Amino acid sequence: MERVERFITALAACATTEEIVKLFSATIREIGYHGFDAYSFAADTINNVGQSGNFAVCDYDRQVITDYVRKGWMQMCPTIEETARGKVPYDYVAFLARCPPNGSVRWQKLTLKLFGVRHAWLVPLSTVTVNKGVTVYLRGRGPETEEMFMSTRHEIHLLASYLMDALDVTQGAQPRIFTAVPANGKGAPEITPREIDCLHWAARGKSNREIGEILGISENTVHFHLKNVYRKLDVTSRSRAVVAALQAGIISS
């Protein structure tokens, strides 16, 4: 998880969406991926995704996204529904191959073919009222490419989660993020929404495995988030983290 840690540290210094996009793009390309896009729009604005507060970013020609929206393909896009109800990353290319063909599916397949994309993780990050997702694209074929793709799913999931948290801030969504006050009284990094989720369920006696099942993430991801919380709150155990979070008003009893 060294790369994820480096990404989180570098992300704290990013003040604009452009800086965040550049950092995430460089990070996934270091792994071996070739591009990405991320979107967020209110669930009730599918017919007007250009509404204020909605956004889509990418590290390739933005005209590709603009053309897709203008053609009205969003309203018939099967990945939107899949991402809205899903909790774990799925192979976007393989998913499209299983979908009944319509204008949206055919357009997406053609675009992926033109870009030479063979695999892609689509990471669902939706809430009840907002559809959110991050897709990372991989070119090439063969056993080594396939192995790399499968082995980096967990890492991509974590990176995408932190990417979306940061984009929510620069794009004006302003998620619920708290500034931690550790036991030593010194300043500390902010507690992210996903870390708060993990703390909330930890305070209710749930194990890492149970928290993962509730949040739709892996047990290792829960461990990663709680480890970050311990560092930010300057504590060494789950019980102390929960107490500190309750005292700071980060979670409620």
DRENPA-181281 format. One line per field, with one value per residue: residue number from 1; chain; x, z, y of N, C-alpha, C in turn. Coordinates in pm, whole numbers. Each point is the difference from the previous one (the first is absolute). Example, Ala and Ser with C-alpha at 12.3 -4.5 7.8 and 13.67 -1.06 7.14 Angstrom:
<rs>
pos <- c(1 / 2)
unit <- c(A / A)
n.X <- c(1319 / -35)
n.Z <- c(780 / -72)
n.Y <- c(-569 / 105)
ca.X <- c(-89 / 82)
ca.Z <- c(0 / 6)
ca.Y <- c(119 / 119)
c.X <- c(90 / -77)
c.Z <- c(0 / 73)
c.Y <- c(120 / 109)
</rs>
This chain:
<rs>
pos <- c(1 / 2 / 3 / 4 / 5 / 6 / 7 / 8 / 9 / 10 / 11 / 12 / 13 / 14 / 15 / 16 / 17 / 18 / 19 / 20 / 21 / 22 / 23 / 24 / 25 / 26 / 27 / 28 / 29 / 30 / 31 / 32 / 33 / 34 / 35 / 36 / 37 / 38 / 39 / 40 / 41 / 42 / 43 / 44 / 45 / 46 / 47 / 48 / 49 / 50 / 51 / 52 / 53 / 54 / 55 / 56 / 57 / 58 / 59 / 60 / 61 / 62 / 63 / 64 / 65 / 66 / 67 / 68 / 69 / 70 / 71 / 72 / 73 / 74 / 75 / 76 / 77 / 78 / 79 / 80 / 81 / 82 / 83 / 84 / 85 / 86 / 87 / 88 / 89 / 90 / 91 / 92 / 93 / 94 / 95 / 96 / 97 / 98 / 99 / 100 / 101 / 102 / 103 / 104 / 105 / 106 / 107 / 108 / 109 / 110 / 111 / 112 / 113 / 114 / 115 / 116 / 117 / 118 / 119 / 120 / 121 / 122 / 123 / 124 / 125 / 126 / 127 / 128 / 129 / 130 / 131 / 132 / 133 / 134 / 135 / 136 / 137 / 138 / 139 / 140 / 141 / 142 / 143 / 144 / 145 / 146 / 147 / 148 / 149 / 150 / 151 / 152 / 153 / 154 / 155 / 156 / 157 / 158 / 159 / 160 / 161 / 162 / 163 / 164 / 165 / 166 / 167 / 168 / 169 / 170 / 171 / 172 / 173 / 174 / 175 / 176 / 177 / 178 / 179 / 180 / 181 / 182 / 183 / 184 / 185 / 186 / 187 / 188 / 189 / 190 / 191 / 192 / 193 / 194 / 195 / 196 / 197 / 198 / 199 / 200 / 201 / 202 / 203 / 204 / 205 / 206 / 207 / 208 / 209 / 210 / 211 / 212 / 213 / 214 / 215 / 216 / 217 / 218 / 219 / 220 / 221 / 222 / 223 / 224 / 225 / 226 / 227 / 228 / 229 / 230 / 231 / 232 / 233 / 234 / 235 / 236 / 237 / 238 / 239 / 240 / 241 / 242 / 243 / 244 / 245 / 246 / 247 / 248 / 249 / 250 / 251 / 252 / 253)
unit <- c(A / A / A / A / A / A / A / A / A / A / A / A / A / A / A / A / A / A / A / A / A / A / A / A / A / A / A / A / A / A / A / A / A / A / A / A / A / A / A / A / A / A / A / A / A / A / A / A / A / A / A / A / A / A / A / A / A / A / A / A / A / A / A / A / A / A / A / A / A / A / A / A / A / A / A / A / A / A / A / A / A / A / A / A / A / A / A / A / A / A / A / A / A / A / A / A / A / A / A / A / A / A / A / A / A / A / A / A / A / A / A / A / A / A / A / A / A / A / A / A / A / A / A / A / A / A / A / A / A / A / A / A / A / A / A / A / A / A / A / A / A / A / A / A / A / A / A / A / A / A / A / A / A / A / A / A / A / A / A / A / A / A / A / A / A / A / A / A / A / A / A / A / A / A / A / A / A / A / A / A / A / A / A / A / A / A / A / A / A / A / A / A / A / A / A / A / A / A / A / A / A / A / A / A / A / A / A / A / A / A / A / A / A / A / A / A / A / A / A / A / A / A / A / A / A / A / A / A / A / A / A / A / A / A / A / A / A / A / A / A / A / A / A / A / A / A / A / A / A / A / A / A / A)
n.X <- c(81 / 129 / -42 / -93 / 90 / 84 / -101 / -35 / 129 / 20 / -109 / 56 / 96 / -98 / -1 / 25 / -109 / 59 / 38 / -124 / -54 / 90 / -23 / -131 / 4 / 89 / -85 / -110 / 62 / 35 / -126 / -39 / -92 / -101 / -90 / -78 / -118 / -63 / -113 / -81 / -120 / -84 / -52 / -55 / 129 / -39 / -109 / 75 / 91 / -32 / -95 / -9 / 124 / -41 / 78 / 87 / 102 / 106 / 89 / -110 / -22 / -34 / 31 / 74 / 15 / 37 / 63 / 45 / 18 / 56 / 48 / -6 / 125 / 13 / -111 / 81 / 85 / 28 / 115 / -85 / -91 / 95 / 51 / -124 / -12 / 114 / 87 / 24 / 129 / -39 / 24 / 19 / 113 / 25 / -34 / 61 / 92 / -47 / 9 / -132 / 23 / 39 / -49 / -28 / -41 / -62 / -41 / -27 / -54 / -58 / -32 / -33 / -60 / -47 / -19 / -37 / -111 / 70 / 38 / -92 / 48 / -127 / 36 / -103 / -39 / -113 / -77 / -89 / 53 / 125 / -1 / 92 / 101 / 100 / 43 / 80 / 75 / -3 / 107 / 16 / 64 / -43 / 64 / 109 / -64 / -50 / 119 / 61 / -90 / 1 / 132 / -43 / -96 / 55 / 118 / -56 / -61 / 108 / 79 / -95 / -6 / 131 / 8 / -106 / 54 / 115 / -52 / -62 / 118 / 86 / -93 / 16 / 19 / 122 / 63 / -58 / 94 / 56 / 41 / 90 / -28 / 126 / 36 / 100 / -122 / 82 / 19 / -102 / 24 / -80 / -110 / 18 / -99 / 85 / 95 / -85 / -32 / 129 / 26 / -100 / 36 / 125 / -59 / -60 / 132 / -8 / 27 / 128 / -17 / -63 / 95 / 90 / -71 / -6 / 128 / 4 / 91 / 127 / 26 / 86 / -103 / -83 / 86 / 9 / -132 / -19 / 94 / -59 / -115 / 60 / 57 / -116 / -53 / 114 / -62 / -8 / -127 / -84 / 10 / 130 / 1 / -81 / 69 / 112 / -54 / -45 / 116 / 50 / -103 / 101 / -31 / -122 / -38)
n.Z <- c(0 / -26 / -119 / 65 / 91 / -103 / -57 / 116 / 22 / -126 / 22 / 119 / -93 / -51 / -66 / -117 / -75 / -69 / 118 / 43 / -113 / 0 / 130 / -11 / -108 / 62 / 103 / -75 / -64 / 121 / 26 / -108 / 58 / -86 / 95 / 26 / 55 / 48 / 54 / 17 / 14 / 38 / 73 / 41 / -43 / -19 / -5 / 101 / -47 / -82 / 83 / 60 / 35 / -124 / -17 / -98 / 37 / -73 / -38 / -76 / -129 / 67 / -126 / 36 / 122 / -49 / -95 / 96 / 79 / -96 / -21 / 131 / -7 / 82 / -62 / -88 / 82 / -27 / -26 / -31 / -45 / -69 / -30 / -25 / -40 / -66 / 56 / -92 / -29 / -123 / -80 / -29 / -57 / 97 / 82 / -77 / 0 / 125 / -22 / 1 / -129 / 29 / -24 / 130 / 5 / -117 / 45 / 119 / -56 / -88 / 99 / 76 / -108 / -23 / 131 / -50 / 67 / 75 / 101 / 96 / 109 / 24 / 75 / 50 / 6 / -50 / 29 / 97 / 5 / 2 / -133 / 42 / -82 / 9 / -124 / 11 / -102 / -58 / -72 / -114 / -30 / 40 / 42 / -37 / -107 / -24 / 28 / -69 / -96 / 13 / 0 / -82 / 2 / 105 / -58 / -116 / 72 / 71 / -106 / -59 / 116 / 13 / -126 / 18 / 116 / -67 / -100 / 94 / 58 / -97 / -15 / 129 / -2 / 46 / -11 / 85 / 13 / 96 / 69 / 1 / 125 / -28 / 69 / -89 / -47 / -79 / -106 / -74 / -92 / -101 / 67 / -90 / -89 / -78 / 50 / -16 / -120 / -18 / 43 / -74 / -89 / 7 / 13 / -96 / 16 / -121 / -47 / -39 / 15 / 115 / 34 / -48 / 62 / 104 / -15 / -22 / 98 / -32 / 69 / -99 / -75 / 75 / 1 / -131 / -8 / 78 / -73 / -105 / 52 / 32 / -122 / -56 / 77 / -49 / -40 / 82 / 29 / -33 / 123 / -3 / -121 / 43 / 114 / -68 / -86 / 104 / 65 / -122 / 21 / -31 / 105 / -2 / 127)
n.Y <- c(-121 / -15 / -46 / -69 / -35 / -20 / -66 / -56 / -21 / -40 / -73 / -5 / -3 / -75 / 114 / -57 / -4 / 97 / 46 / -21 / 45 / 96 / 15 / -12 / 78 / 77 / -9 / 6 / 97 / 36 / -32 / 72 / 78 / 28 / 9 / 105 / -23 / 105 / -43 / 102 / -55 / 94 / -97 / 113 / 7 / -127 / 78 / 37 / -85 / 101 / -42 / 117 / -29 / -29 / -106 / 15 / -77 / 27 / -94 / -7 / -2 / 109 / 29 / -106 / 51 / 119 / -68 / -80 / 105 / 70 / -120 / 30 / -50 / 104 / 39 / -59 / 61 / -126 / 63 / 98 / -84 / -64 / 117 / 38 / -127 / 14 / -83 / -90 / 21 / 30 / -104 / 126 / -42 / -87 / 99 / 90 / -95 / 5 / 132 / 2 / -10 / 123 / 119 / 2 / -125 / 15 / 119 / -52 / -107 / 81 / 83 / -103 / -47 / 122 / -2 / -117 / 33 / -84 / 75 / 6 / 58 / -27 / 102 / -70 / 126 / -50 / 105 / 18 / 121 / -48 / -2 / -87 / 22 / -86 / 25 / -105 / 41 / -120 / 32 / -65 / -111 / -117 / -110 / 68 / 47 / -119 / -51 / 97 / -13 / -130 / 9 / 96 / -88 / -59 / 11 / -34 / -93 / -18 / -3 / -73 / -66 / 8 / -42 / -80 / -36 / 1 / -69 / -67 / 18 / -30 / -95 / 21 / -134 / 31 / -117 / -82 / 94 / -70 / 106 / -93 / -26 / -35 / -109 / 19 / 31 / -65 / 80 / -45 / -92 / 23 / -28 / -94 / 18 / -65 / 77 / 101 / -50 / -24 / 122 / 44 / -93 / 50 / 119 / -68 / -21 / 55 / -121 / -8 / -130 / 20 / 87 / -85 / -95 / 81 / 36 / -132 / -8 / -21 / -111 / -22 / 42 / -71 / -100 / 25 / 15 / -105 / -58 / 57 / -44 / -116 / 7 / 30 / -94 / -50 / -111 / -104 / 29 / -98 / -50 / 29 / -55 / -97 / -10 / 11 / -86 / -69 / 16 / -26 / -83 / -80 / -80 / -55 / -2)
ca.X <- c(-81 / 88 / -41 / -121 / 44 / 62 / -106 / -74 / 86 / 9 / -134 / -22 / 60 / -71 / -101 / -94 / -37 / 105 / 112 / -44 / -5 / 138 / 59 / -60 / 43 / 139 / 4 / -47 / 94 / 113 / -40 / -6 / -124 / 22 / -90 / -112 / -101 / -78 / -121 / -89 / -119 / -117 / -76 / -121 / 36 / 49 / -37 / 69 / 124 / 77 / -50 / 100 / 30 / 42 / 127 / 71 / 138 / 75 / 135 / 7 / -77 / -130 / -103 / -57 / -110 / -100 / -76 / -85 / -112 / -83 / -76 / -107 / 24 / -3 / -130 / -11 / 129 / -16 / 101 / -48 / -81 / 88 / 85 / -84 / -37 / 116 / 90 / 138 / 43 / -28 / 64 / -91 / 1 / -70 / -141 / -61 / -11 / -117 / -119 / -76 / 46 / -82 / 86 / 102 / 96 / 76 / 89 / 108 / 86 / 78 / 99 / 104 / 77 / 83 / 107 / 77 / -20 / -37 / -53 / -23 / -73 / -94 / -14 / -123 / 15 / -127 / -77 / -143 / -53 / 96 / 69 / 142 / 83 / 133 / 42 / 139 / 7 / 124 / 19 / 85 / -61 / 96 / -2 / 59 / -95 / -113 / 43 / 13 / -135 / -69 / 73 / -3 / -139 / -13 / 73 / -78 / -118 / 41 / 38 / -120 / -77 / 62 / -18 / -135 / -10 / 67 / -76 / -122 / 35 / 35 / -115 / -103 / -95 / 28 / -39 / 18 / 136 / 34 / 140 / 24 / 75 / 61 / 24 / 112 / -41 / 53 / -87 / 7 / -74 / -144 / -61 / -83 / -131 / 10 / 59 / -108 / -87 / 66 / -3 / -138 / -35 / 92 / -57 / -114 / 52 / 13 / 135 / 39 / -73 / -140 / -4 / 19 / -125 / -99 / 37 / 28 / 143 / 68 / 50 / 128 / -26 / -42 / 123 / 77 / -64 / 14 / 141 / 17 / -65 / 88 / 111 / -51 / -43 / 115 / -35 / 58 / -97 / -136 / -80 / 43 / -43 / -143 / -16 / 48 / -95 / -120 / 30 / 17 / -124 / 15 / -109 / -88 / -17)
ca.Z <- c(0 / 1 / -104 / 47 / 102 / -68 / -68 / 102 / 45 / -109 / -22 / 97 / -51 / -122 / 29 / -111 / -69 / -98 / 72 / 42 / -121 / -40 / 98 / -13 / -129 / 14 / 92 / -65 / -109 / 67 / 18 / -131 / -68 / -108 / 5 / 93 / 12 / 124 / -12 / 114 / -30 / 82 / -62 / -66 / -108 / -112 / -124 / -3 / 74 / 3 / 108 / 97 / 104 / -67 / -70 / -60 / -30 / -65 / -39 / -146 / -67 / 64 / -103 / -5 / 96 / -45 / -111 / 55 / 69 / -98 / -80 / 83 / 36 / 145 / 42 / -27 / 34 / 102 / 106 / 102 / 94 / 66 / 94 / 106 / 97 / 34 / 106 / -26 / -139 / -96 / -129 / -84 / -136 / 5 / 27 / -125 / -90 / 40 / -7 / -126 / -76 / -32 / -49 / 99 / 7 / -124 / 0 / 96 / -54 / -111 / 56 / 65 / -108 / -63 / 94 / 26 / 139 / 14 / 135 / 74 / 126 / 34 / 146 / 43 / 122 / 11 / 124 / -27 / -84 / -102 / -75 / -12 / -42 / -57 / -89 / -44 / -125 / -23 / -134 / -6 / 24 / 37 / 140 / 92 / 13 / 76 / 140 / 60 / 16 / 112 / 126 / 45 / 23 / 134 / 1 / -79 / 80 / 100 / -67 / -53 / 112 / 42 / -111 / 2 / 117 / -32 / -105 / 61 / 61 / -101 / -87 / 76 / 68 / 143 / 85 / 145 / 39 / 128 / 36 / 120 / 112 / 66 / 144 / 34 / -15 / -122 / -117 / -69 / -127 / 11 / -1 / -120 / 19 / 8 / 130 / 97 / -10 / 70 / 143 / 45 / 22 / 102 / 129 / 27 / 28 / -119 / -38 / -132 / -100 / 3 / -55 / -143 / -59 / 8 / -88 / -134 / -27 / 53 / 138 / -6 / -19 / 132 / 80 / -50 / 44 / 145 / 25 / -25 / 110 / 116 / -22 / 4 / 136 / 88 / 95 / -41 / 5 / -46 / 109 / 21 / -117 / 17 / 108 / -51 / -101 / 71 / 71 / -97 / -73 / -136 / -6 / 114 / 72)
ca.Y <- c(121 / 117 / 94 / 66 / 96 / 113 / 73 / 75 / 111 / 98 / 53 / 107 / 123 / 41 / 101 / 12 / -123 / -30 / -61 / -132 / -84 / -26 / -92 / -133 / -55 / -43 / -114 / -124 / -31 / -64 / -140 / -64 / 36 / 95 / 114 / -14 / 106 / -5 / 81 / 12 / 79 / -34 / -109 / 50 / 93 / -80 / 68 / 130 / -24 / 123 / 83 / 45 / -97 / -123 / 18 / -113 / 37 / -107 / 40 / -10 / 103 / 13 / 1 / -135 / 0 / 97 / -59 / -106 / 63 / 71 / -97 / -53 / -139 / -20 / -50 / -143 / -59 / -105 / 9 / 92 / -80 / -96 / 72 / 56 / -103 / -81 / 45 / -45 / 23 / -106 / 18 / 78 / -54 / -129 / 30 / 45 / -114 / -78 / 83 / 4 / 116 / 117 / 106 / 30 / -111 / -3 / 116 / -25 / -106 / 56 / 92 / -81 / -64 / 102 / 32 / -121 / -42 / -141 / -18 / 125 / -11 / 107 / -2 / 67 / 78 / 71 / 8 / -16 / 109 / 44 / -105 / 32 / -111 / 27 / -108 / 4 / -75 / -74 / -54 / -119 / -131 / -103 / -44 / 98 / 110 / -53 / -17 / 133 / 54 / -64 / 18 / 139 / 41 / 59 / 128 / 94 / 33 / 97 / 125 / 64 / 54 / 125 / 94 / 56 / 88 / 125 / 68 / 54 / 128 / 101 / 22 / 69 / -87 / 17 / -113 / 17 / -34 / 61 / 15 / -79 / 60 / -116 / 6 / 86 / 138 / 60 / -11 / -128 / -2 / -13 / -132 / -6 / -64 / -146 / -30 / 21 / -117 / -111 / 32 / -12 / -140 / -51 / 42 / -88 / -133 / -82 / -38 / 50 / -77 / 44 / 137 / -13 / -50 / 108 / 110 / -50 / 8 / -117 / 7 / 69 / 142 / 49 / 6 / 113 / 125 / 13 / 28 / 144 / 71 / -8 / 95 / 137 / 31 / -25 / -107 / -128 / -109 / 29 / 58 / 138 / 78 / 24 / 99 / 128 / 45 / 42 / 125 / 108 / 18 / -55 / -95 / 10 / -125)
c.X <- c(85 / -45 / -126 / 33 / 62 / -104 / -77 / 79 / 6 / -134 / -29 / 54 / -71 / -113 / -107 / -32 / 109 / 118 / -35 / 0 / 141 / 67 / -56 / 45 / 143 / 10 / -45 / 91 / 127 / -29 / 2 / -126 / 24 / -94 / -114 / -104 / -77 / -121 / -78 / -120 / -117 / -87 / -122 / 29 / 53 / -32 / 66 / 129 / 89 / -41 / 113 / 17 / 40 / 135 / 50 / 140 / 70 / 140 / 22 / -87 / -143 / -115 / -68 / -120 / -112 / -87 / -97 / -125 / -95 / -85 / -114 / 19 / -9 / -130 / -16 / 128 / -15 / 101 / -44 / -80 / 87 / 86 / -81 / -32 / 120 / 86 / 146 / 36 / -34 / 66 / -100 / -10 / -78 / -149 / -71 / -22 / -124 / -131 / -74 / 39 / -107 / 96 / 115 / 108 / 87 / 101 / 120 / 97 / 90 / 111 / 114 / 88 / 94 / 120 / 85 / -13 / -49 / -63 / -24 / -72 / -94 / -30 / -127 / 22 / -128 / -53 / -146 / -49 / 93 / 67 / 146 / 76 / 132 / 38 / 145 / 17 / 138 / 3 / 84 / -76 / 109 / -4 / 54 / -94 / -119 / 36 / 12 / -137 / -69 / 67 / -8 / -141 / -16 / 67 / -77 / -124 / 34 / 34 / -122 / -84 / 56 / -9 / -136 / -20 / 60 / -77 / -129 / 26 / 26 / -115 / -120 / -100 / 15 / -48 / 31 / 138 / 35 / 151 / 23 / 76 / 60 / 28 / 112 / -30 / 50 / -99 / 20 / -76 / -149 / -45 / -98 / -134 / 9 / 62 / -104 / -96 / 57 / -1 / -140 / -34 / 94 / -53 / -118 / 41 / 16 / 147 / 32 / -76 / -145 / -15 / 13 / -126 / -107 / 28 / 29 / 145 / 68 / 43 / 133 / -17 / -43 / 123 / 84 / -57 / 18 / 145 / 29 / -61 / 89 / 112 / -48 / -41 / 110 / -36 / 54 / -99 / -136 / -81 / 38 / -42 / -148 / -25 / 39 / -100 / -131 / 22 / 10 / -128 / 4 / -108 / -86 / -20 / -133)
c.Z <- c(0 / -102 / 43 / 104 / -64 / -71 / 98 / 46 / -106 / -24 / 93 / -48 / -125 / 35 / -109 / -61 / -98 / 66 / 43 / -117 / -43 / 93 / -15 / -129 / 9 / 86 / -68 / -117 / 56 / 21 / -133 / -78 / -94 / 1 / 97 / -25 / 129 / -17 / 130 / -43 / 86 / -74 / -76 / -114 / -122 / -133 / -12 / 80 / 5 / 110 / 98 / 111 / -56 / -67 / -61 / -34 / -65 / -34 / -149 / -60 / 55 / -102 / -13 / 94 / -45 / -111 / 51 / 65 / -100 / -85 / 80 / 45 / 150 / 46 / -24 / 35 / 110 / 113 / 111 / 106 / 77 / 106 / 116 / 107 / 47 / 109 / -27 / -145 / -90 / -134 / -96 / -141 / -5 / 25 / -128 / -97 / 30 / -18 / -133 / -77 / -15 / -45 / 93 / 3 / -125 / -6 / 92 / -52 / -111 / 51 / 67 / -104 / -66 / 88 / 34 / 142 / 5 / 135 / 63 / 130 / 11 / 149 / 40 / 133 / 31 / 143 / -37 / -102 / -113 / -65 / -21 / -46 / -57 / -85 / -40 / -114 / -22 / -143 / 8 / 30 / 38 / 149 / 98 / 23 / 85 / 148 / 70 / 29 / 123 / 134 / 55 / 29 / 134 / 6 / -76 / 78 / 104 / -63 / -50 / 110 / 46 / -109 / 8 / 119 / -31 / -106 / 55 / 59 / -106 / -94 / 75 / 72 / 152 / 86 / 147 / 41 / 128 / 14 / 133 / 105 / 79 / 146 / 37 / -20 / -125 / -114 / -69 / -131 / 23 / -5 / -117 / 29 / 14 / 133 / 111 / 0 / 79 / 151 / 57 / 34 / 100 / 139 / 40 / 11 / -120 / -28 / -137 / -111 / -9 / -58 / -151 / -71 / -2 / -105 / -143 / -41 / 64 / 145 / 4 / -16 / 132 / 89 / -40 / 51 / 150 / 39 / -22 / 113 / 124 / -11 / 17 / 141 / 103 / 110 / -55 / 2 / -47 / 109 / 24 / -116 / 12 / 105 / -49 / -101 / 63 / 70 / -95 / -80 / -143 / -25 / 122 / 62 / -36)
c.Y <- c(128 / 104 / 76 / 106 / 123 / 85 / 87 / 122 / 110 / 68 / 118 / 134 / 52 / 96 / 11 / -136 / -42 / -69 / -143 / -97 / -39 / -101 / -141 / -68 / -53 / -125 / -129 / -39 / -65 / -149 / -74 / 29 / 118 / 120 / -25 / 108 / -22 / 90 / 0 / 84 / -48 / -100 / 49 / 98 / -73 / 67 / 138 / -10 / 124 / 95 / 34 / -103 / -135 / 23 / -130 / 51 / -118 / 51 / -22 / 111 / 5 / -1 / -136 / -10 / 91 / -57 / -106 / 59 / 66 / -94 / -62 / -143 / -25 / -67 / -150 / -75 / -105 / 10 / 95 / -76 / -97 / 68 / 56 / -103 / -83 / 60 / -36 / 25 / -119 / 33 / 62 / -58 / -132 / 21 / 43 / -116 / -84 / 76 / -13 / 126 / 108 / 109 / 32 / -107 / -5 / 114 / -26 / -107 / 53 / 91 / -77 / -67 / 100 / 36 / -122 / -52 / -145 / -31 / 136 / -32 / 119 / -13 / 75 / 72 / 77 / 2 / -16 / 101 / 43 / -120 / 42 / -124 / 47 / -120 / 20 / -99 / -62 / -54 / -128 / -126 / -100 / -30 / 105 / 117 / -42 / -13 / 135 / 60 / -58 / 29 / 142 / 51 / 71 / 137 / 107 / 45 / 108 / 136 / 76 / 63 / 133 / 106 / 67 / 92 / 137 / 80 / 60 / 138 / 107 / 31 / 59 / -86 / 7 / -116 / 26 / -49 / 75 / 16 / -69 / 79 / -115 / 24 / 94 / 147 / 69 / -18 / -133 / 8 / -19 / -146 / -5 / -67 / -152 / -43 / 18 / -118 / -118 / 21 / -20 / -145 / -67 / 33 / -86 / -146 / -91 / -30 / 60 / -72 / 46 / 141 / -4 / -46 / 109 / 108 / -44 / 15 / -121 / 22 / 74 / 150 / 64 / 17 / 121 / 132 / 22 / 28 / 148 / 82 / -1 / 103 / 145 / 42 / -23 / -100 / -131 / -116 / 47 / 71 / 145 / 89 / 35 / 107 / 139 / 59 / 47 / 133 / 119 / 27 / -51 / -105 / 20 / -136 / -65)
</rs>
